[in-house]
Amino acid sequence: MASSRTRVSHALFALSAVPLVAGAARLAQLATGHLDASNARFGLAPWPVTLHILAATLFSVLGAIQLDPRSRAWAPGWHRATGAVALVSGLVVAASGVYMALTYAIPDALQGPVLRVTRLAVGGGMFISLLIALRSILARRFIAHGAWMLRAYALGMGAGTQVLVFLPLELFLAGPVQGLPRDILMAASWALNLAVAEFLNLRKSVRKRAGWRSEAG
C-alpha cells in the first residue's frame, strides 16, 4: 500500500490539475484576444500573467513530484535537479503574483482591500518560505527543508483550492461570488492549505520524535 506521504503527493498532483487547466484557458484567451472587462488588464500587460502561469505550471507539477518520497529514494539526482527548477519557478510565481496585485487594475468586485492584502501576504510568505527552504537544504537540514517547501507549495496551490471552494457555491447561487464574500473565501482557501501543510509537518515531526524515543529505549 502507498504511504500516507505518497497519498498526499498524489492528492496534490490531482489538485494541481485545476490551476493548470485554468492557466491554459487564460493563455488561450490572451492568444486569441477573447478578453472581457473583468480581465482586460491581462491584455494590456500580458507578460506578468503569462510568466506567472508558466512558472505556476512548473511549480505545481514538480512540487507534487518533489513531495513524493519515492522520487528521493529512487532518483536522488533527479530529485535535486527538479527541486532546483521547482524552487526557482516558485520564486517567480510569488514575485509575479505580488507584482500583479500591486500593479493590475483589478475591479473592486474581484479584489477588495482584504484580498489585496492577503495576496501580498501570500506572495511574500511563499517567497520567504522558499528562501528558507533553500538555506535549509544548503545547510543539509533536510527536515526543515521539506517543511518549508511544503508551506510554499501550500500557498502556491491556493488557486486549486479556491476553484473547489467557489465552484459548488457559484453553481448553487447560479452566479459569481463577488465583493467581500469573495475576498474572505479566497483568503480562507489559502489559510486552509497552510493549515493542512502545518498539520502534515506536525504529524511528521511527531513520528520522527516517536521513532527516536523508540530507538533510544
C-alpha atoms as an extended CHARMM CRD file, in Angstrom:
* protein
*
       217  EXT
         1         1  MET       CA              0.0000000000        0.0000000000        0.0000000000  PROA      1               0.0000000000
         2         2  ALA       CA              1.1020000000        3.5730000000       -0.6290000000  PROA      2               0.0000000000
         3         3  SER       CA              2.4080000000        5.5210000000        2.3280000000  PROA      3               0.0000000000
         4         4  SER       CA              0.4380000000        8.4660000000        3.6690000000  PROA      4               0.0000000000
         5         5  ARG       CA              3.1410000000       10.7970000000        2.3340000000  PROA      5               0.0000000000
         6         6  THR       CA              2.7810000000        9.2780000000       -1.1330000000  PROA      6               0.0000000000
         7         7  ARG       CA             -1.0030000000        9.6120000000       -0.9810000000  PROA      7               0.0000000000
         8         8  VAL       CA             -0.5840000000       13.2650000000       -0.0660000000  PROA      8               0.0000000000
         9         9  SER       CA              1.6780000000       13.8770000000       -3.0810000000  PROA      9               0.0000000000
        10        10  HSD       CA             -0.8450000000       12.1380000000       -5.3390000000  PROA      10              0.0000000000
        11        11  ALA       CA             -3.6390000000       14.3220000000       -3.9570000000  PROA      11              0.0000000000
        12        12  LEU       CA             -1.5370000000       17.4360000000       -4.5360000000  PROA      12              0.0000000000
        13        13  PHE       CA             -0.7890000000       16.3490000000       -8.0880000000  PROA      13              0.0000000000
        14        14  ALA       CA             -4.5190000000       15.9220000000       -8.7220000000  PROA      14              0.0000000000
        15        15  LEU       CA             -5.2080000000       19.3320000000       -7.1730000000  PROA      15              0.0000000000
        16        16  SER       CA             -2.5680000000       20.9230000000       -9.4150000000  PROA      16              0.0000000000
        17        17  ALA       CA             -4.6640000000       19.9800000000      -12.4450000000  PROA      17              0.0000000000
        18        18  VAL       CA             -7.1930000000       22.6690000000      -11.5000000000  PROA      18              0.0000000000
        19        19  PRO       CA             -4.9040000000       25.7160000000      -11.8990000000  PROA      19              0.0000000000
        20        20  LEU       CA             -3.1920000000       24.0540000000      -14.8610000000  PROA      20              0.0000000000
        21        21  VAL       CA             -6.4730000000       23.9220000000      -16.7750000000  PROA      21              0.0000000000
        22        22  ALA       CA             -7.3770000000       27.4570000000      -15.6830000000  PROA      22              0.0000000000
        23        23  GLY       CA             -3.9310000000       28.7180000000      -16.7000000000  PROA      23              0.0000000000
        24        24  ALA       CA             -4.1650000000       27.0750000000      -20.1100000000  PROA      24              0.0000000000
        25        25  ALA       CA             -7.5740000000       28.6840000000      -20.6290000000  PROA      25              0.0000000000
        26        26  ARG       CA             -6.1560000000       32.0820000000      -19.6540000000  PROA      26              0.0000000000
        27        27  LEU       CA             -3.2680000000       31.7300000000      -22.1030000000  PROA      27              0.0000000000
        28        28  ALA       CA             -5.7370000000       30.7820000000      -24.8270000000  PROA      28              0.0000000000
        29        29  GLN       CA             -7.7240000000       33.9350000000      -24.0580000000  PROA      29              0.0000000000
        30        30  LEU       CA             -4.5930000000       36.0370000000      -24.3130000000  PROA      30              0.0000000000
        31        31  ALA       CA             -3.5570000000       34.3990000000      -27.5730000000  PROA      31              0.0000000000
        32        32  THR       CA             -6.9570000000       34.9030000000      -29.1970000000  PROA      32              0.0000000000
        33        33  GLY       CA             -7.7550000000       38.2720000000      -27.6230000000  PROA      33              0.0000000000
        34        34  HSD       CA            -11.0390000000       36.9870000000      -26.1820000000  PROA      34              0.0000000000
        35        35  LEU       CA            -10.9960000000       39.1660000000      -23.0620000000  PROA      35              0.0000000000
        36        36  ASP       CA            -13.8520000000       40.9920000000      -21.3760000000  PROA      36              0.0000000000
        37        37  ALA       CA            -13.9800000000       43.9110000000      -18.9450000000  PROA      37              0.0000000000
        38        38  SER       CA            -13.2520000000       41.6670000000      -15.9530000000  PROA      38              0.0000000000
        39        39  ASN       CA             -9.8820000000       40.5300000000      -17.3290000000  PROA      39              0.0000000000
        40        40  ALA       CA             -8.9490000000       43.2730000000      -19.7940000000  PROA      40              0.0000000000
        41        41  ARG       CA             -5.9260000000       44.0500000000      -17.5950000000  PROA      41              0.0000000000
        42        42  PHE       CA             -4.2460000000       40.9090000000      -18.8760000000  PROA      42              0.0000000000
        43        43  GLY       CA             -4.4230000000       42.1240000000      -22.4560000000  PROA      43              0.0000000000
        44        44  LEU       CA             -2.9320000000       45.4830000000      -21.5030000000  PROA      44              0.0000000000
        45        45  ALA       CA              0.0200000000       43.8590000000      -19.7180000000  PROA      45              0.0000000000
        46        46  PRO       CA              0.2190000000       40.1810000000      -20.7340000000  PROA      46              0.0000000000
        47        47  TRP       CA              3.7880000000       39.3360000000      -19.7020000000  PROA      47              0.0000000000
        48        48  PRO       CA              3.2990000000       39.2110000000      -15.8770000000  PROA      48              0.0000000000
        49        49  VAL       CA              0.3220000000       36.8560000000      -16.0530000000  PROA      49              0.0000000000
        50        50  THR       CA              1.9860000000       34.7400000000      -18.7530000000  PROA      50              0.0000000000
        51        51  LEU       CA              5.1380000000       34.4030000000      -16.6820000000  PROA      51              0.0000000000
        52        52  HSD       CA              3.0260000000       33.6400000000      -13.6170000000  PROA      52              0.0000000000
        53        53  ILE       CA              1.0730000000       30.8810000000      -15.3680000000  PROA      53              0.0000000000
        54        54  LEU       CA              4.1190000000       29.2140000000      -16.9200000000  PROA      54              0.0000000000
        55        55  ALA       CA              6.0390000000       29.2870000000      -13.6240000000  PROA      55              0.0000000000
        56        56  ALA       CA              2.9930000000       28.0360000000      -11.7150000000  PROA      56              0.0000000000
        57        57  THR       CA              2.6990000000       25.1150000000      -14.1320000000  PROA      57              0.0000000000
        58        58  LEU       CA              6.2550000000       24.0340000000      -13.3890000000  PROA      58              0.0000000000
        59        59  PHE       CA              5.9380000000       24.6330000000       -9.6700000000  PROA      59              0.0000000000
        60        60  SER       CA              2.6480000000       22.7720000000       -9.2350000000  PROA      60              0.0000000000
        61        61  VAL       CA              3.7190000000       19.6630000000      -11.1640000000  PROA      61              0.0000000000
        62        62  LEU       CA              7.3340000000       19.4590000000       -9.9920000000  PROA      62              0.0000000000
        63        63  GLY       CA              6.3320000000       20.3710000000       -6.4480000000  PROA      63              0.0000000000
        64        64  ALA       CA              3.9470000000       17.4390000000       -6.2550000000  PROA      64              0.0000000000
        65        65  ILE       CA              6.6790000000       15.1340000000       -7.5500000000  PROA      65              0.0000000000
        66        66  GLN       CA              9.1570000000       16.5400000000       -5.0240000000  PROA      66              0.0000000000
        67        67  LEU       CA              6.8130000000       15.7370000000       -2.1590000000  PROA      67              0.0000000000
        68        68  ASP       CA              6.5910000000       12.0940000000       -3.2290000000  PROA      68              0.0000000000
        69        69  PRO       CA              9.1410000000       10.2180000000       -1.0810000000  PROA      69              0.0000000000
        70        70  ARG       CA              9.7310000000        7.7180000000       -3.8770000000  PROA      70              0.0000000000
        71        71  SER       CA             11.3530000000       10.4110000000       -6.0410000000  PROA      71              0.0000000000
        72        72  ARG       CA             14.0040000000       10.9510000000       -3.3830000000  PROA      72              0.0000000000
        73        73  ALA       CA             14.5900000000        7.2370000000       -2.8250000000  PROA      73              0.0000000000
        74        74  TRP       CA             14.6040000000        6.0930000000       -6.4480000000  PROA      74              0.0000000000
        75        75  ALA       CA             16.2580000000        9.0170000000       -8.2010000000  PROA      75              0.0000000000
        76        76  PRO       CA             18.0510000000       11.4150000000       -5.8270000000  PROA      76              0.0000000000
        77        77  GLY       CA             19.8290000000       13.1680000000       -8.6960000000  PROA      77              0.0000000000
        78        78  TRP       CA             16.5450000000       13.7920000000      -10.4680000000  PROA      78              0.0000000000
        79        79  HSD       CA             15.0400000000       14.9590000000       -7.1840000000  PROA      79              0.0000000000
        80        80  ARG       CA             17.7790000000       17.5620000000       -6.7350000000  PROA      80              0.0000000000
        81        81  ALA       CA             17.5930000000       18.7950000000      -10.3300000000  PROA      81              0.0000000000
        82        82  THR       CA             13.8240000000       19.1040000000      -10.4650000000  PROA      82              0.0000000000
        83        83  GLY       CA             13.8630000000       20.5660000000       -6.9700000000  PROA      83              0.0000000000
        84        84  ALA       CA             16.0660000000       23.4120000000       -8.1550000000  PROA      84              0.0000000000
        85        85  VAL       CA             13.6820000000       24.1140000000      -11.0470000000  PROA      85              0.0000000000
        86        86  ALA       CA             10.6800000000       23.9380000000       -8.7180000000  PROA      86              0.0000000000
        87        87  LEU       CA             12.2750000000       26.3520000000       -6.2740000000  PROA      87              0.0000000000
        88        88  VAL       CA             13.1770000000       28.9230000000       -8.9300000000  PROA      88              0.0000000000
        89        89  SER       CA              9.7560000000       28.6530000000      -10.5670000000  PROA      89              0.0000000000
        90        90  GLY       CA              8.1340000000       29.0860000000       -7.1470000000  PROA      90              0.0000000000
        91        91  LEU       CA             10.0840000000       32.2970000000       -6.5770000000  PROA      91              0.0000000000
        92        92  VAL       CA              8.8430000000       33.5510000000       -9.9500000000  PROA      92              0.0000000000
        93        93  VAL       CA              5.2580000000       32.6310000000       -9.0410000000  PROA      93              0.0000000000
        94        94  ALA       CA              5.4760000000       34.5230000000       -5.7470000000  PROA      94              0.0000000000
        95        95  ALA       CA              7.1810000000       37.5950000000       -7.2070000000  PROA      95              0.0000000000
        96        96  SER       CA              4.8590000000       37.8480000000      -10.2250000000  PROA      96              0.0000000000
        97        97  GLY       CA              1.8110000000       37.3560000000       -8.0000000000  PROA      97              0.0000000000
        98        98  VAL       CA              2.8410000000       40.2700000000       -5.7920000000  PROA      98              0.0000000000
        99        99  TYR       CA              3.6250000000       42.3850000000       -8.8600000000  PROA      99              0.0000000000
       100       100  MET       CA              0.1850000000       41.7600000000      -10.3480000000  PROA      100             0.0000000000
       101       101  ALA       CA             -1.5680000000       42.5060000000       -7.0580000000  PROA      101             0.0000000000
       102       102  LEU       CA              0.2550000000       45.8350000000       -6.8730000000  PROA      102             0.0000000000
       103       103  THR       CA              0.0530000000       46.9620000000      -10.4890000000  PROA      103             0.0000000000
       104       104  TYR       CA             -3.0080000000       45.4560000000      -12.1770000000  PROA      104             0.0000000000
       105       105  ALA       CA             -6.2200000000       47.4940000000      -12.1610000000  PROA      105             0.0000000000
       106       106  ILE       CA             -8.4200000000       44.7520000000      -10.7190000000  PROA      106             0.0000000000
       107       107  PRO       CA            -12.1690000000       45.5270000000      -10.4680000000  PROA      107             0.0000000000
       108       108  ASP       CA            -13.3760000000       46.0850000000       -6.9030000000  PROA      108             0.0000000000
       109       109  ALA       CA            -15.8370000000       43.2170000000       -7.2580000000  PROA      109             0.0000000000
       110       110  LEU       CA            -12.9160000000       40.8500000000       -7.8470000000  PROA      110             0.0000000000
       111       111  GLN       CA            -10.4360000000       42.2670000000       -5.3340000000  PROA      111             0.0000000000
       112       112  GLY       CA            -11.1870000000       44.4110000000       -2.3320000000  PROA      112             0.0000000000
       113       113  PRO       CA             -8.7280000000       45.5570000000        0.3490000000  PROA      113             0.0000000000
       114       114  VAL       CA             -8.9200000000       42.2260000000        2.1910000000  PROA      114             0.0000000000
       115       115  LEU       CA             -7.9390000000       40.1800000000       -0.8550000000  PROA      115             0.0000000000
       116       116  ARG       CA             -5.2830000000       42.6620000000       -1.9250000000  PROA      116             0.0000000000
       117       117  VAL       CA             -3.5450000000       42.4690000000        1.4570000000  PROA      117             0.0000000000
       118       118  THR       CA             -3.9770000000       38.6900000000        1.5100000000  PROA      118             0.0000000000
       119       119  ARG       CA             -2.3650000000       38.3120000000       -1.9120000000  PROA      119             0.0000000000
       120       120  LEU       CA              0.5990000000       40.4210000000       -0.8420000000  PROA      120             0.0000000000
       121       121  ALA       CA              0.9670000000       38.3690000000        2.3490000000  PROA      121             0.0000000000
       122       122  VAL       CA              0.6850000000       35.0660000000        0.4800000000  PROA      122             0.0000000000
       123       123  GLY       CA              3.2050000000       36.0840000000       -2.1850000000  PROA      123             0.0000000000
       124       124  GLY       CA              5.6320000000       37.4000000000        0.4000000000  PROA      124             0.0000000000
       125       125  GLY       CA              5.1740000000       34.3600000000        2.6210000000  PROA      125             0.0000000000
       126       126  MET       CA              5.7270000000       31.9860000000       -0.2840000000  PROA      126             0.0000000000
       127       127  PHE       CA              8.8710000000       33.8330000000       -1.3820000000  PROA      127             0.0000000000
       128       128  ILE       CA             10.3230000000       33.8080000000        2.1460000000  PROA      128             0.0000000000
       129       129  SER       CA              9.4030000000       30.1290000000        2.6530000000  PROA      129             0.0000000000
       130       130  LEU       CA             11.2950000000       29.1790000000       -0.4960000000  PROA      130             0.0000000000
       131       131  LEU       CA             14.3590000000       31.1570000000        0.5620000000  PROA      131             0.0000000000
       132       132  ILE       CA             14.3370000000       29.4620000000        3.9710000000  PROA      132             0.0000000000
       133       133  ALA       CA             13.9220000000       26.0830000000        2.2360000000  PROA      133             0.0000000000
       134       134  LEU       CA             16.9510000000       26.8970000000        0.0800000000  PROA      134             0.0000000000
       135       135  ARG       CA             19.0230000000       27.8980000000        3.0850000000  PROA      135             0.0000000000
       136       136  SER       CA             17.9490000000       24.7340000000        4.9010000000  PROA      136             0.0000000000
       137       137  ILE       CA             18.9690000000       22.3810000000        2.1100000000  PROA      137             0.0000000000
       138       138  LEU       CA             22.3260000000       24.1270000000        1.7210000000  PROA      138             0.0000000000
       139       139  ALA       CA             22.8610000000       23.5280000000        5.4380000000  PROA      139             0.0000000000
       140       140  ARG       CA             21.7170000000       19.9020000000        4.9450000000  PROA      140             0.0000000000
       141       141  ARG       CA             18.7830000000       20.3960000000        7.2750000000  PROA      141             0.0000000000
       142       142  PHE       CA             16.5460000000       18.0810000000        5.3080000000  PROA      142             0.0000000000
       143       143  ILE       CA             13.5250000000       18.0280000000        7.6060000000  PROA      143             0.0000000000
       144       144  ALA       CA             13.3600000000       21.8120000000        7.7820000000  PROA      144             0.0000000000
       145       145  HSD       CA             13.8230000000       21.9940000000        4.0100000000  PROA      145             0.0000000000
       146       146  GLY       CA             10.8840000000       19.6920000000        3.4050000000  PROA      146             0.0000000000
       147       147  ALA       CA              8.6770000000       21.5550000000        5.8810000000  PROA      147             0.0000000000
       148       148  TRP       CA              9.3040000000       24.9430000000        4.2850000000  PROA      148             0.0000000000
       149       149  MET       CA              8.8700000000       23.5870000000        0.7640000000  PROA      149             0.0000000000
       150       150  LEU       CA              5.5170000000       22.1360000000        1.8020000000  PROA      150             0.0000000000
       151       151  ARG       CA              4.4630000000       25.5100000000        3.2150000000  PROA      151             0.0000000000
       152       152  ALA       CA              5.4660000000       27.2470000000       -0.0150000000  PROA      152             0.0000000000
       153       153  TYR       CA              3.6470000000       24.6530000000       -2.0890000000  PROA      153             0.0000000000
       154       154  ALA       CA              0.5040000000       25.0250000000        0.0150000000  PROA      154             0.0000000000
       155       155  LEU       CA              0.4920000000       28.7730000000       -0.5960000000  PROA      155             0.0000000000
       156       156  GLY       CA              1.2500000000       28.3250000000       -4.2800000000  PROA      156             0.0000000000
       157       157  MET       CA             -1.6620000000       25.9100000000       -4.6920000000  PROA      157             0.0000000000
       158       158  GLY       CA             -4.2740000000       28.3300000000       -3.3880000000  PROA      158             0.0000000000
       159       159  ALA       CA             -5.8470000000       28.6310000000       -6.8350000000  PROA      159             0.0000000000
       160       160  GLY       CA             -6.6930000000       24.9360000000       -6.8940000000  PROA      160             0.0000000000
       161       161  THR       CA             -8.4650000000       25.0610000000       -3.5380000000  PROA      161             0.0000000000
       162       162  GLN       CA            -10.2520000000       28.2760000000       -4.4960000000  PROA      162             0.0000000000
       163       163  VAL       CA            -11.8130000000       26.6230000000       -7.5360000000  PROA      163             0.0000000000
       164       164  LEU       CA            -13.0180000000       23.7190000000       -5.3900000000  PROA      164             0.0000000000
       165       165  VAL       CA            -14.4810000000       26.1730000000       -2.8740000000  PROA      165             0.0000000000
       166       166  PHE       CA            -16.1150000000       28.5200000000       -5.3630000000  PROA      166             0.0000000000
       167       167  LEU       CA            -17.4500000000       26.0990000000       -7.9730000000  PROA      167             0.0000000000
       168       168  PRO       CA            -20.1670000000       24.3910000000       -5.8900000000  PROA      168             0.0000000000
       169       169  LEU       CA            -21.1430000000       27.6890000000       -4.2560000000  PROA      169             0.0000000000
       170       170  GLU       CA            -21.4860000000       29.5020000000       -7.5800000000  PROA      170             0.0000000000
       171       171  LEU       CA            -23.4550000000       26.6070000000       -9.0290000000  PROA      171             0.0000000000
       172       172  PHE       CA            -25.7830000000       26.7880000000       -6.0180000000  PROA      172             0.0000000000
       173       173  LEU       CA            -26.1600000000       30.5680000000       -6.3040000000  PROA      173             0.0000000000
       174       174  ALA       CA            -26.3250000000       30.4400000000      -10.1270000000  PROA      174             0.0000000000
       175       175  GLY       CA            -23.8910000000       33.3460000000      -10.3050000000  PROA      175             0.0000000000
       176       176  PRO       CA            -20.4360000000       34.5700000000       -9.3060000000  PROA      176             0.0000000000
       177       177  VAL       CA            -19.4030000000       35.3580000000       -5.7530000000  PROA      177             0.0000000000
       178       178  GLN       CA            -18.0580000000       38.9040000000       -5.6140000000  PROA      178             0.0000000000
       179       179  GLY       CA            -17.0990000000       41.6460000000       -3.2040000000  PROA      179             0.0000000000
       180       180  LEU       CA            -16.2240000000       40.9630000000        0.4180000000  PROA      180             0.0000000000
       181       181  PRO       CA            -17.5580000000       37.3480000000        0.4120000000  PROA      181             0.0000000000
       182       182  ARG       CA            -15.1790000000       36.5850000000       -2.4640000000  PROA      182             0.0000000000
       183       183  ASP       CA            -12.2760000000       38.1940000000       -0.6150000000  PROA      183             0.0000000000
       184       184  ILE       CA            -12.9910000000       36.1490000000        2.5110000000  PROA      184             0.0000000000
       185       185  LEU       CA            -13.3830000000       32.8450000000        0.6780000000  PROA      185             0.0000000000
       186       186  MET       CA            -10.1940000000       33.4130000000       -1.3210000000  PROA      186             0.0000000000
       187       187  ALA       CA             -8.2650000000       34.1610000000        1.8640000000  PROA      187             0.0000000000
       188       188  ALA       CA             -9.8390000000       31.1810000000        3.6200000000  PROA      188             0.0000000000
       189       189  SER       CA             -8.6750000000       28.8640000000        0.8260000000  PROA      189             0.0000000000
       190       190  TRP       CA             -5.0580000000       29.8800000000        1.3400000000  PROA      190             0.0000000000
       191       191  ALA       CA             -5.4820000000       29.5610000000        5.0990000000  PROA      191             0.0000000000
       192       192  LEU       CA             -6.9150000000       26.0620000000        4.6790000000  PROA      192             0.0000000000
       193       193  ASN       CA             -3.9810000000       24.9650000000        2.5240000000  PROA      193             0.0000000000
       194       194  LEU       CA             -1.4910000000       26.3240000000        5.0180000000  PROA      194             0.0000000000
       195       195  ALA       CA             -3.3100000000       24.6620000000        7.9200000000  PROA      195             0.0000000000
       196       196  VAL       CA             -3.1280000000       21.2960000000        6.1350000000  PROA      196             0.0000000000
       197       197  ALA       CA              0.5880000000       21.8180000000        5.4890000000  PROA      197             0.0000000000
       198       198  GLU       CA              1.2060000000       22.6020000000        9.1590000000  PROA      198             0.0000000000
       199       199  PHE       CA             -0.7720000000       19.5220000000       10.1730000000  PROA      199             0.0000000000
       200       200  LEU       CA              1.3280000000       17.3200000000        7.8980000000  PROA      200             0.0000000000
       201       201  ASN       CA              4.5640000000       18.8880000000        9.1640000000  PROA      201             0.0000000000
       202       202  LEU       CA              3.4690000000       18.3980000000       12.7760000000  PROA      202             0.0000000000
       203       203  ARG       CA              2.4990000000       14.7780000000       12.1440000000  PROA      203             0.0000000000
       204       204  LYS       CA              5.8580000000       14.0810000000       10.5380000000  PROA      204             0.0000000000
       205       205  SER       CA              7.6660000000       15.7420000000       13.4570000000  PROA      205             0.0000000000
       206       206  VAL       CA              5.7180000000       13.6840000000       15.9900000000  PROA      206             0.0000000000
       207       207  ARG       CA              6.5110000000       10.4710000000       14.1440000000  PROA      207             0.0000000000
       208       208  LYS       CA             10.2010000000       11.3620000000       13.9800000000  PROA      208             0.0000000000
       209       209  ARG       CA             10.3190000000       12.0340000000       17.7330000000  PROA      209             0.0000000000
       210       210  ALA       CA              8.4460000000        8.7860000000       18.4010000000  PROA      210             0.0000000000
       211       211  GLY       CA             10.9820000000        6.8970000000       16.2890000000  PROA      211             0.0000000000
       212       212  TRP       CA             13.9220000000        8.4690000000       18.1180000000  PROA      212             0.0000000000
       213       213  ARG       CA             12.3940000000        7.5920000000       21.5160000000  PROA      213             0.0000000000
       214       214  SER       CA             11.8480000000        4.0190000000       20.3400000000  PROA      214             0.0000000000
       215       215  GLU       CA             15.4590000000        3.6840000000       19.2220000000  PROA      215             0.0000000000
       216       216  ALA       CA             16.7310000000        5.2760000000       22.4230000000  PROA      216             0.0000000000
       217       217  GLY       CA             14.6500000000        2.9250000000       24.5110000000  PROA      217             0.0000000000
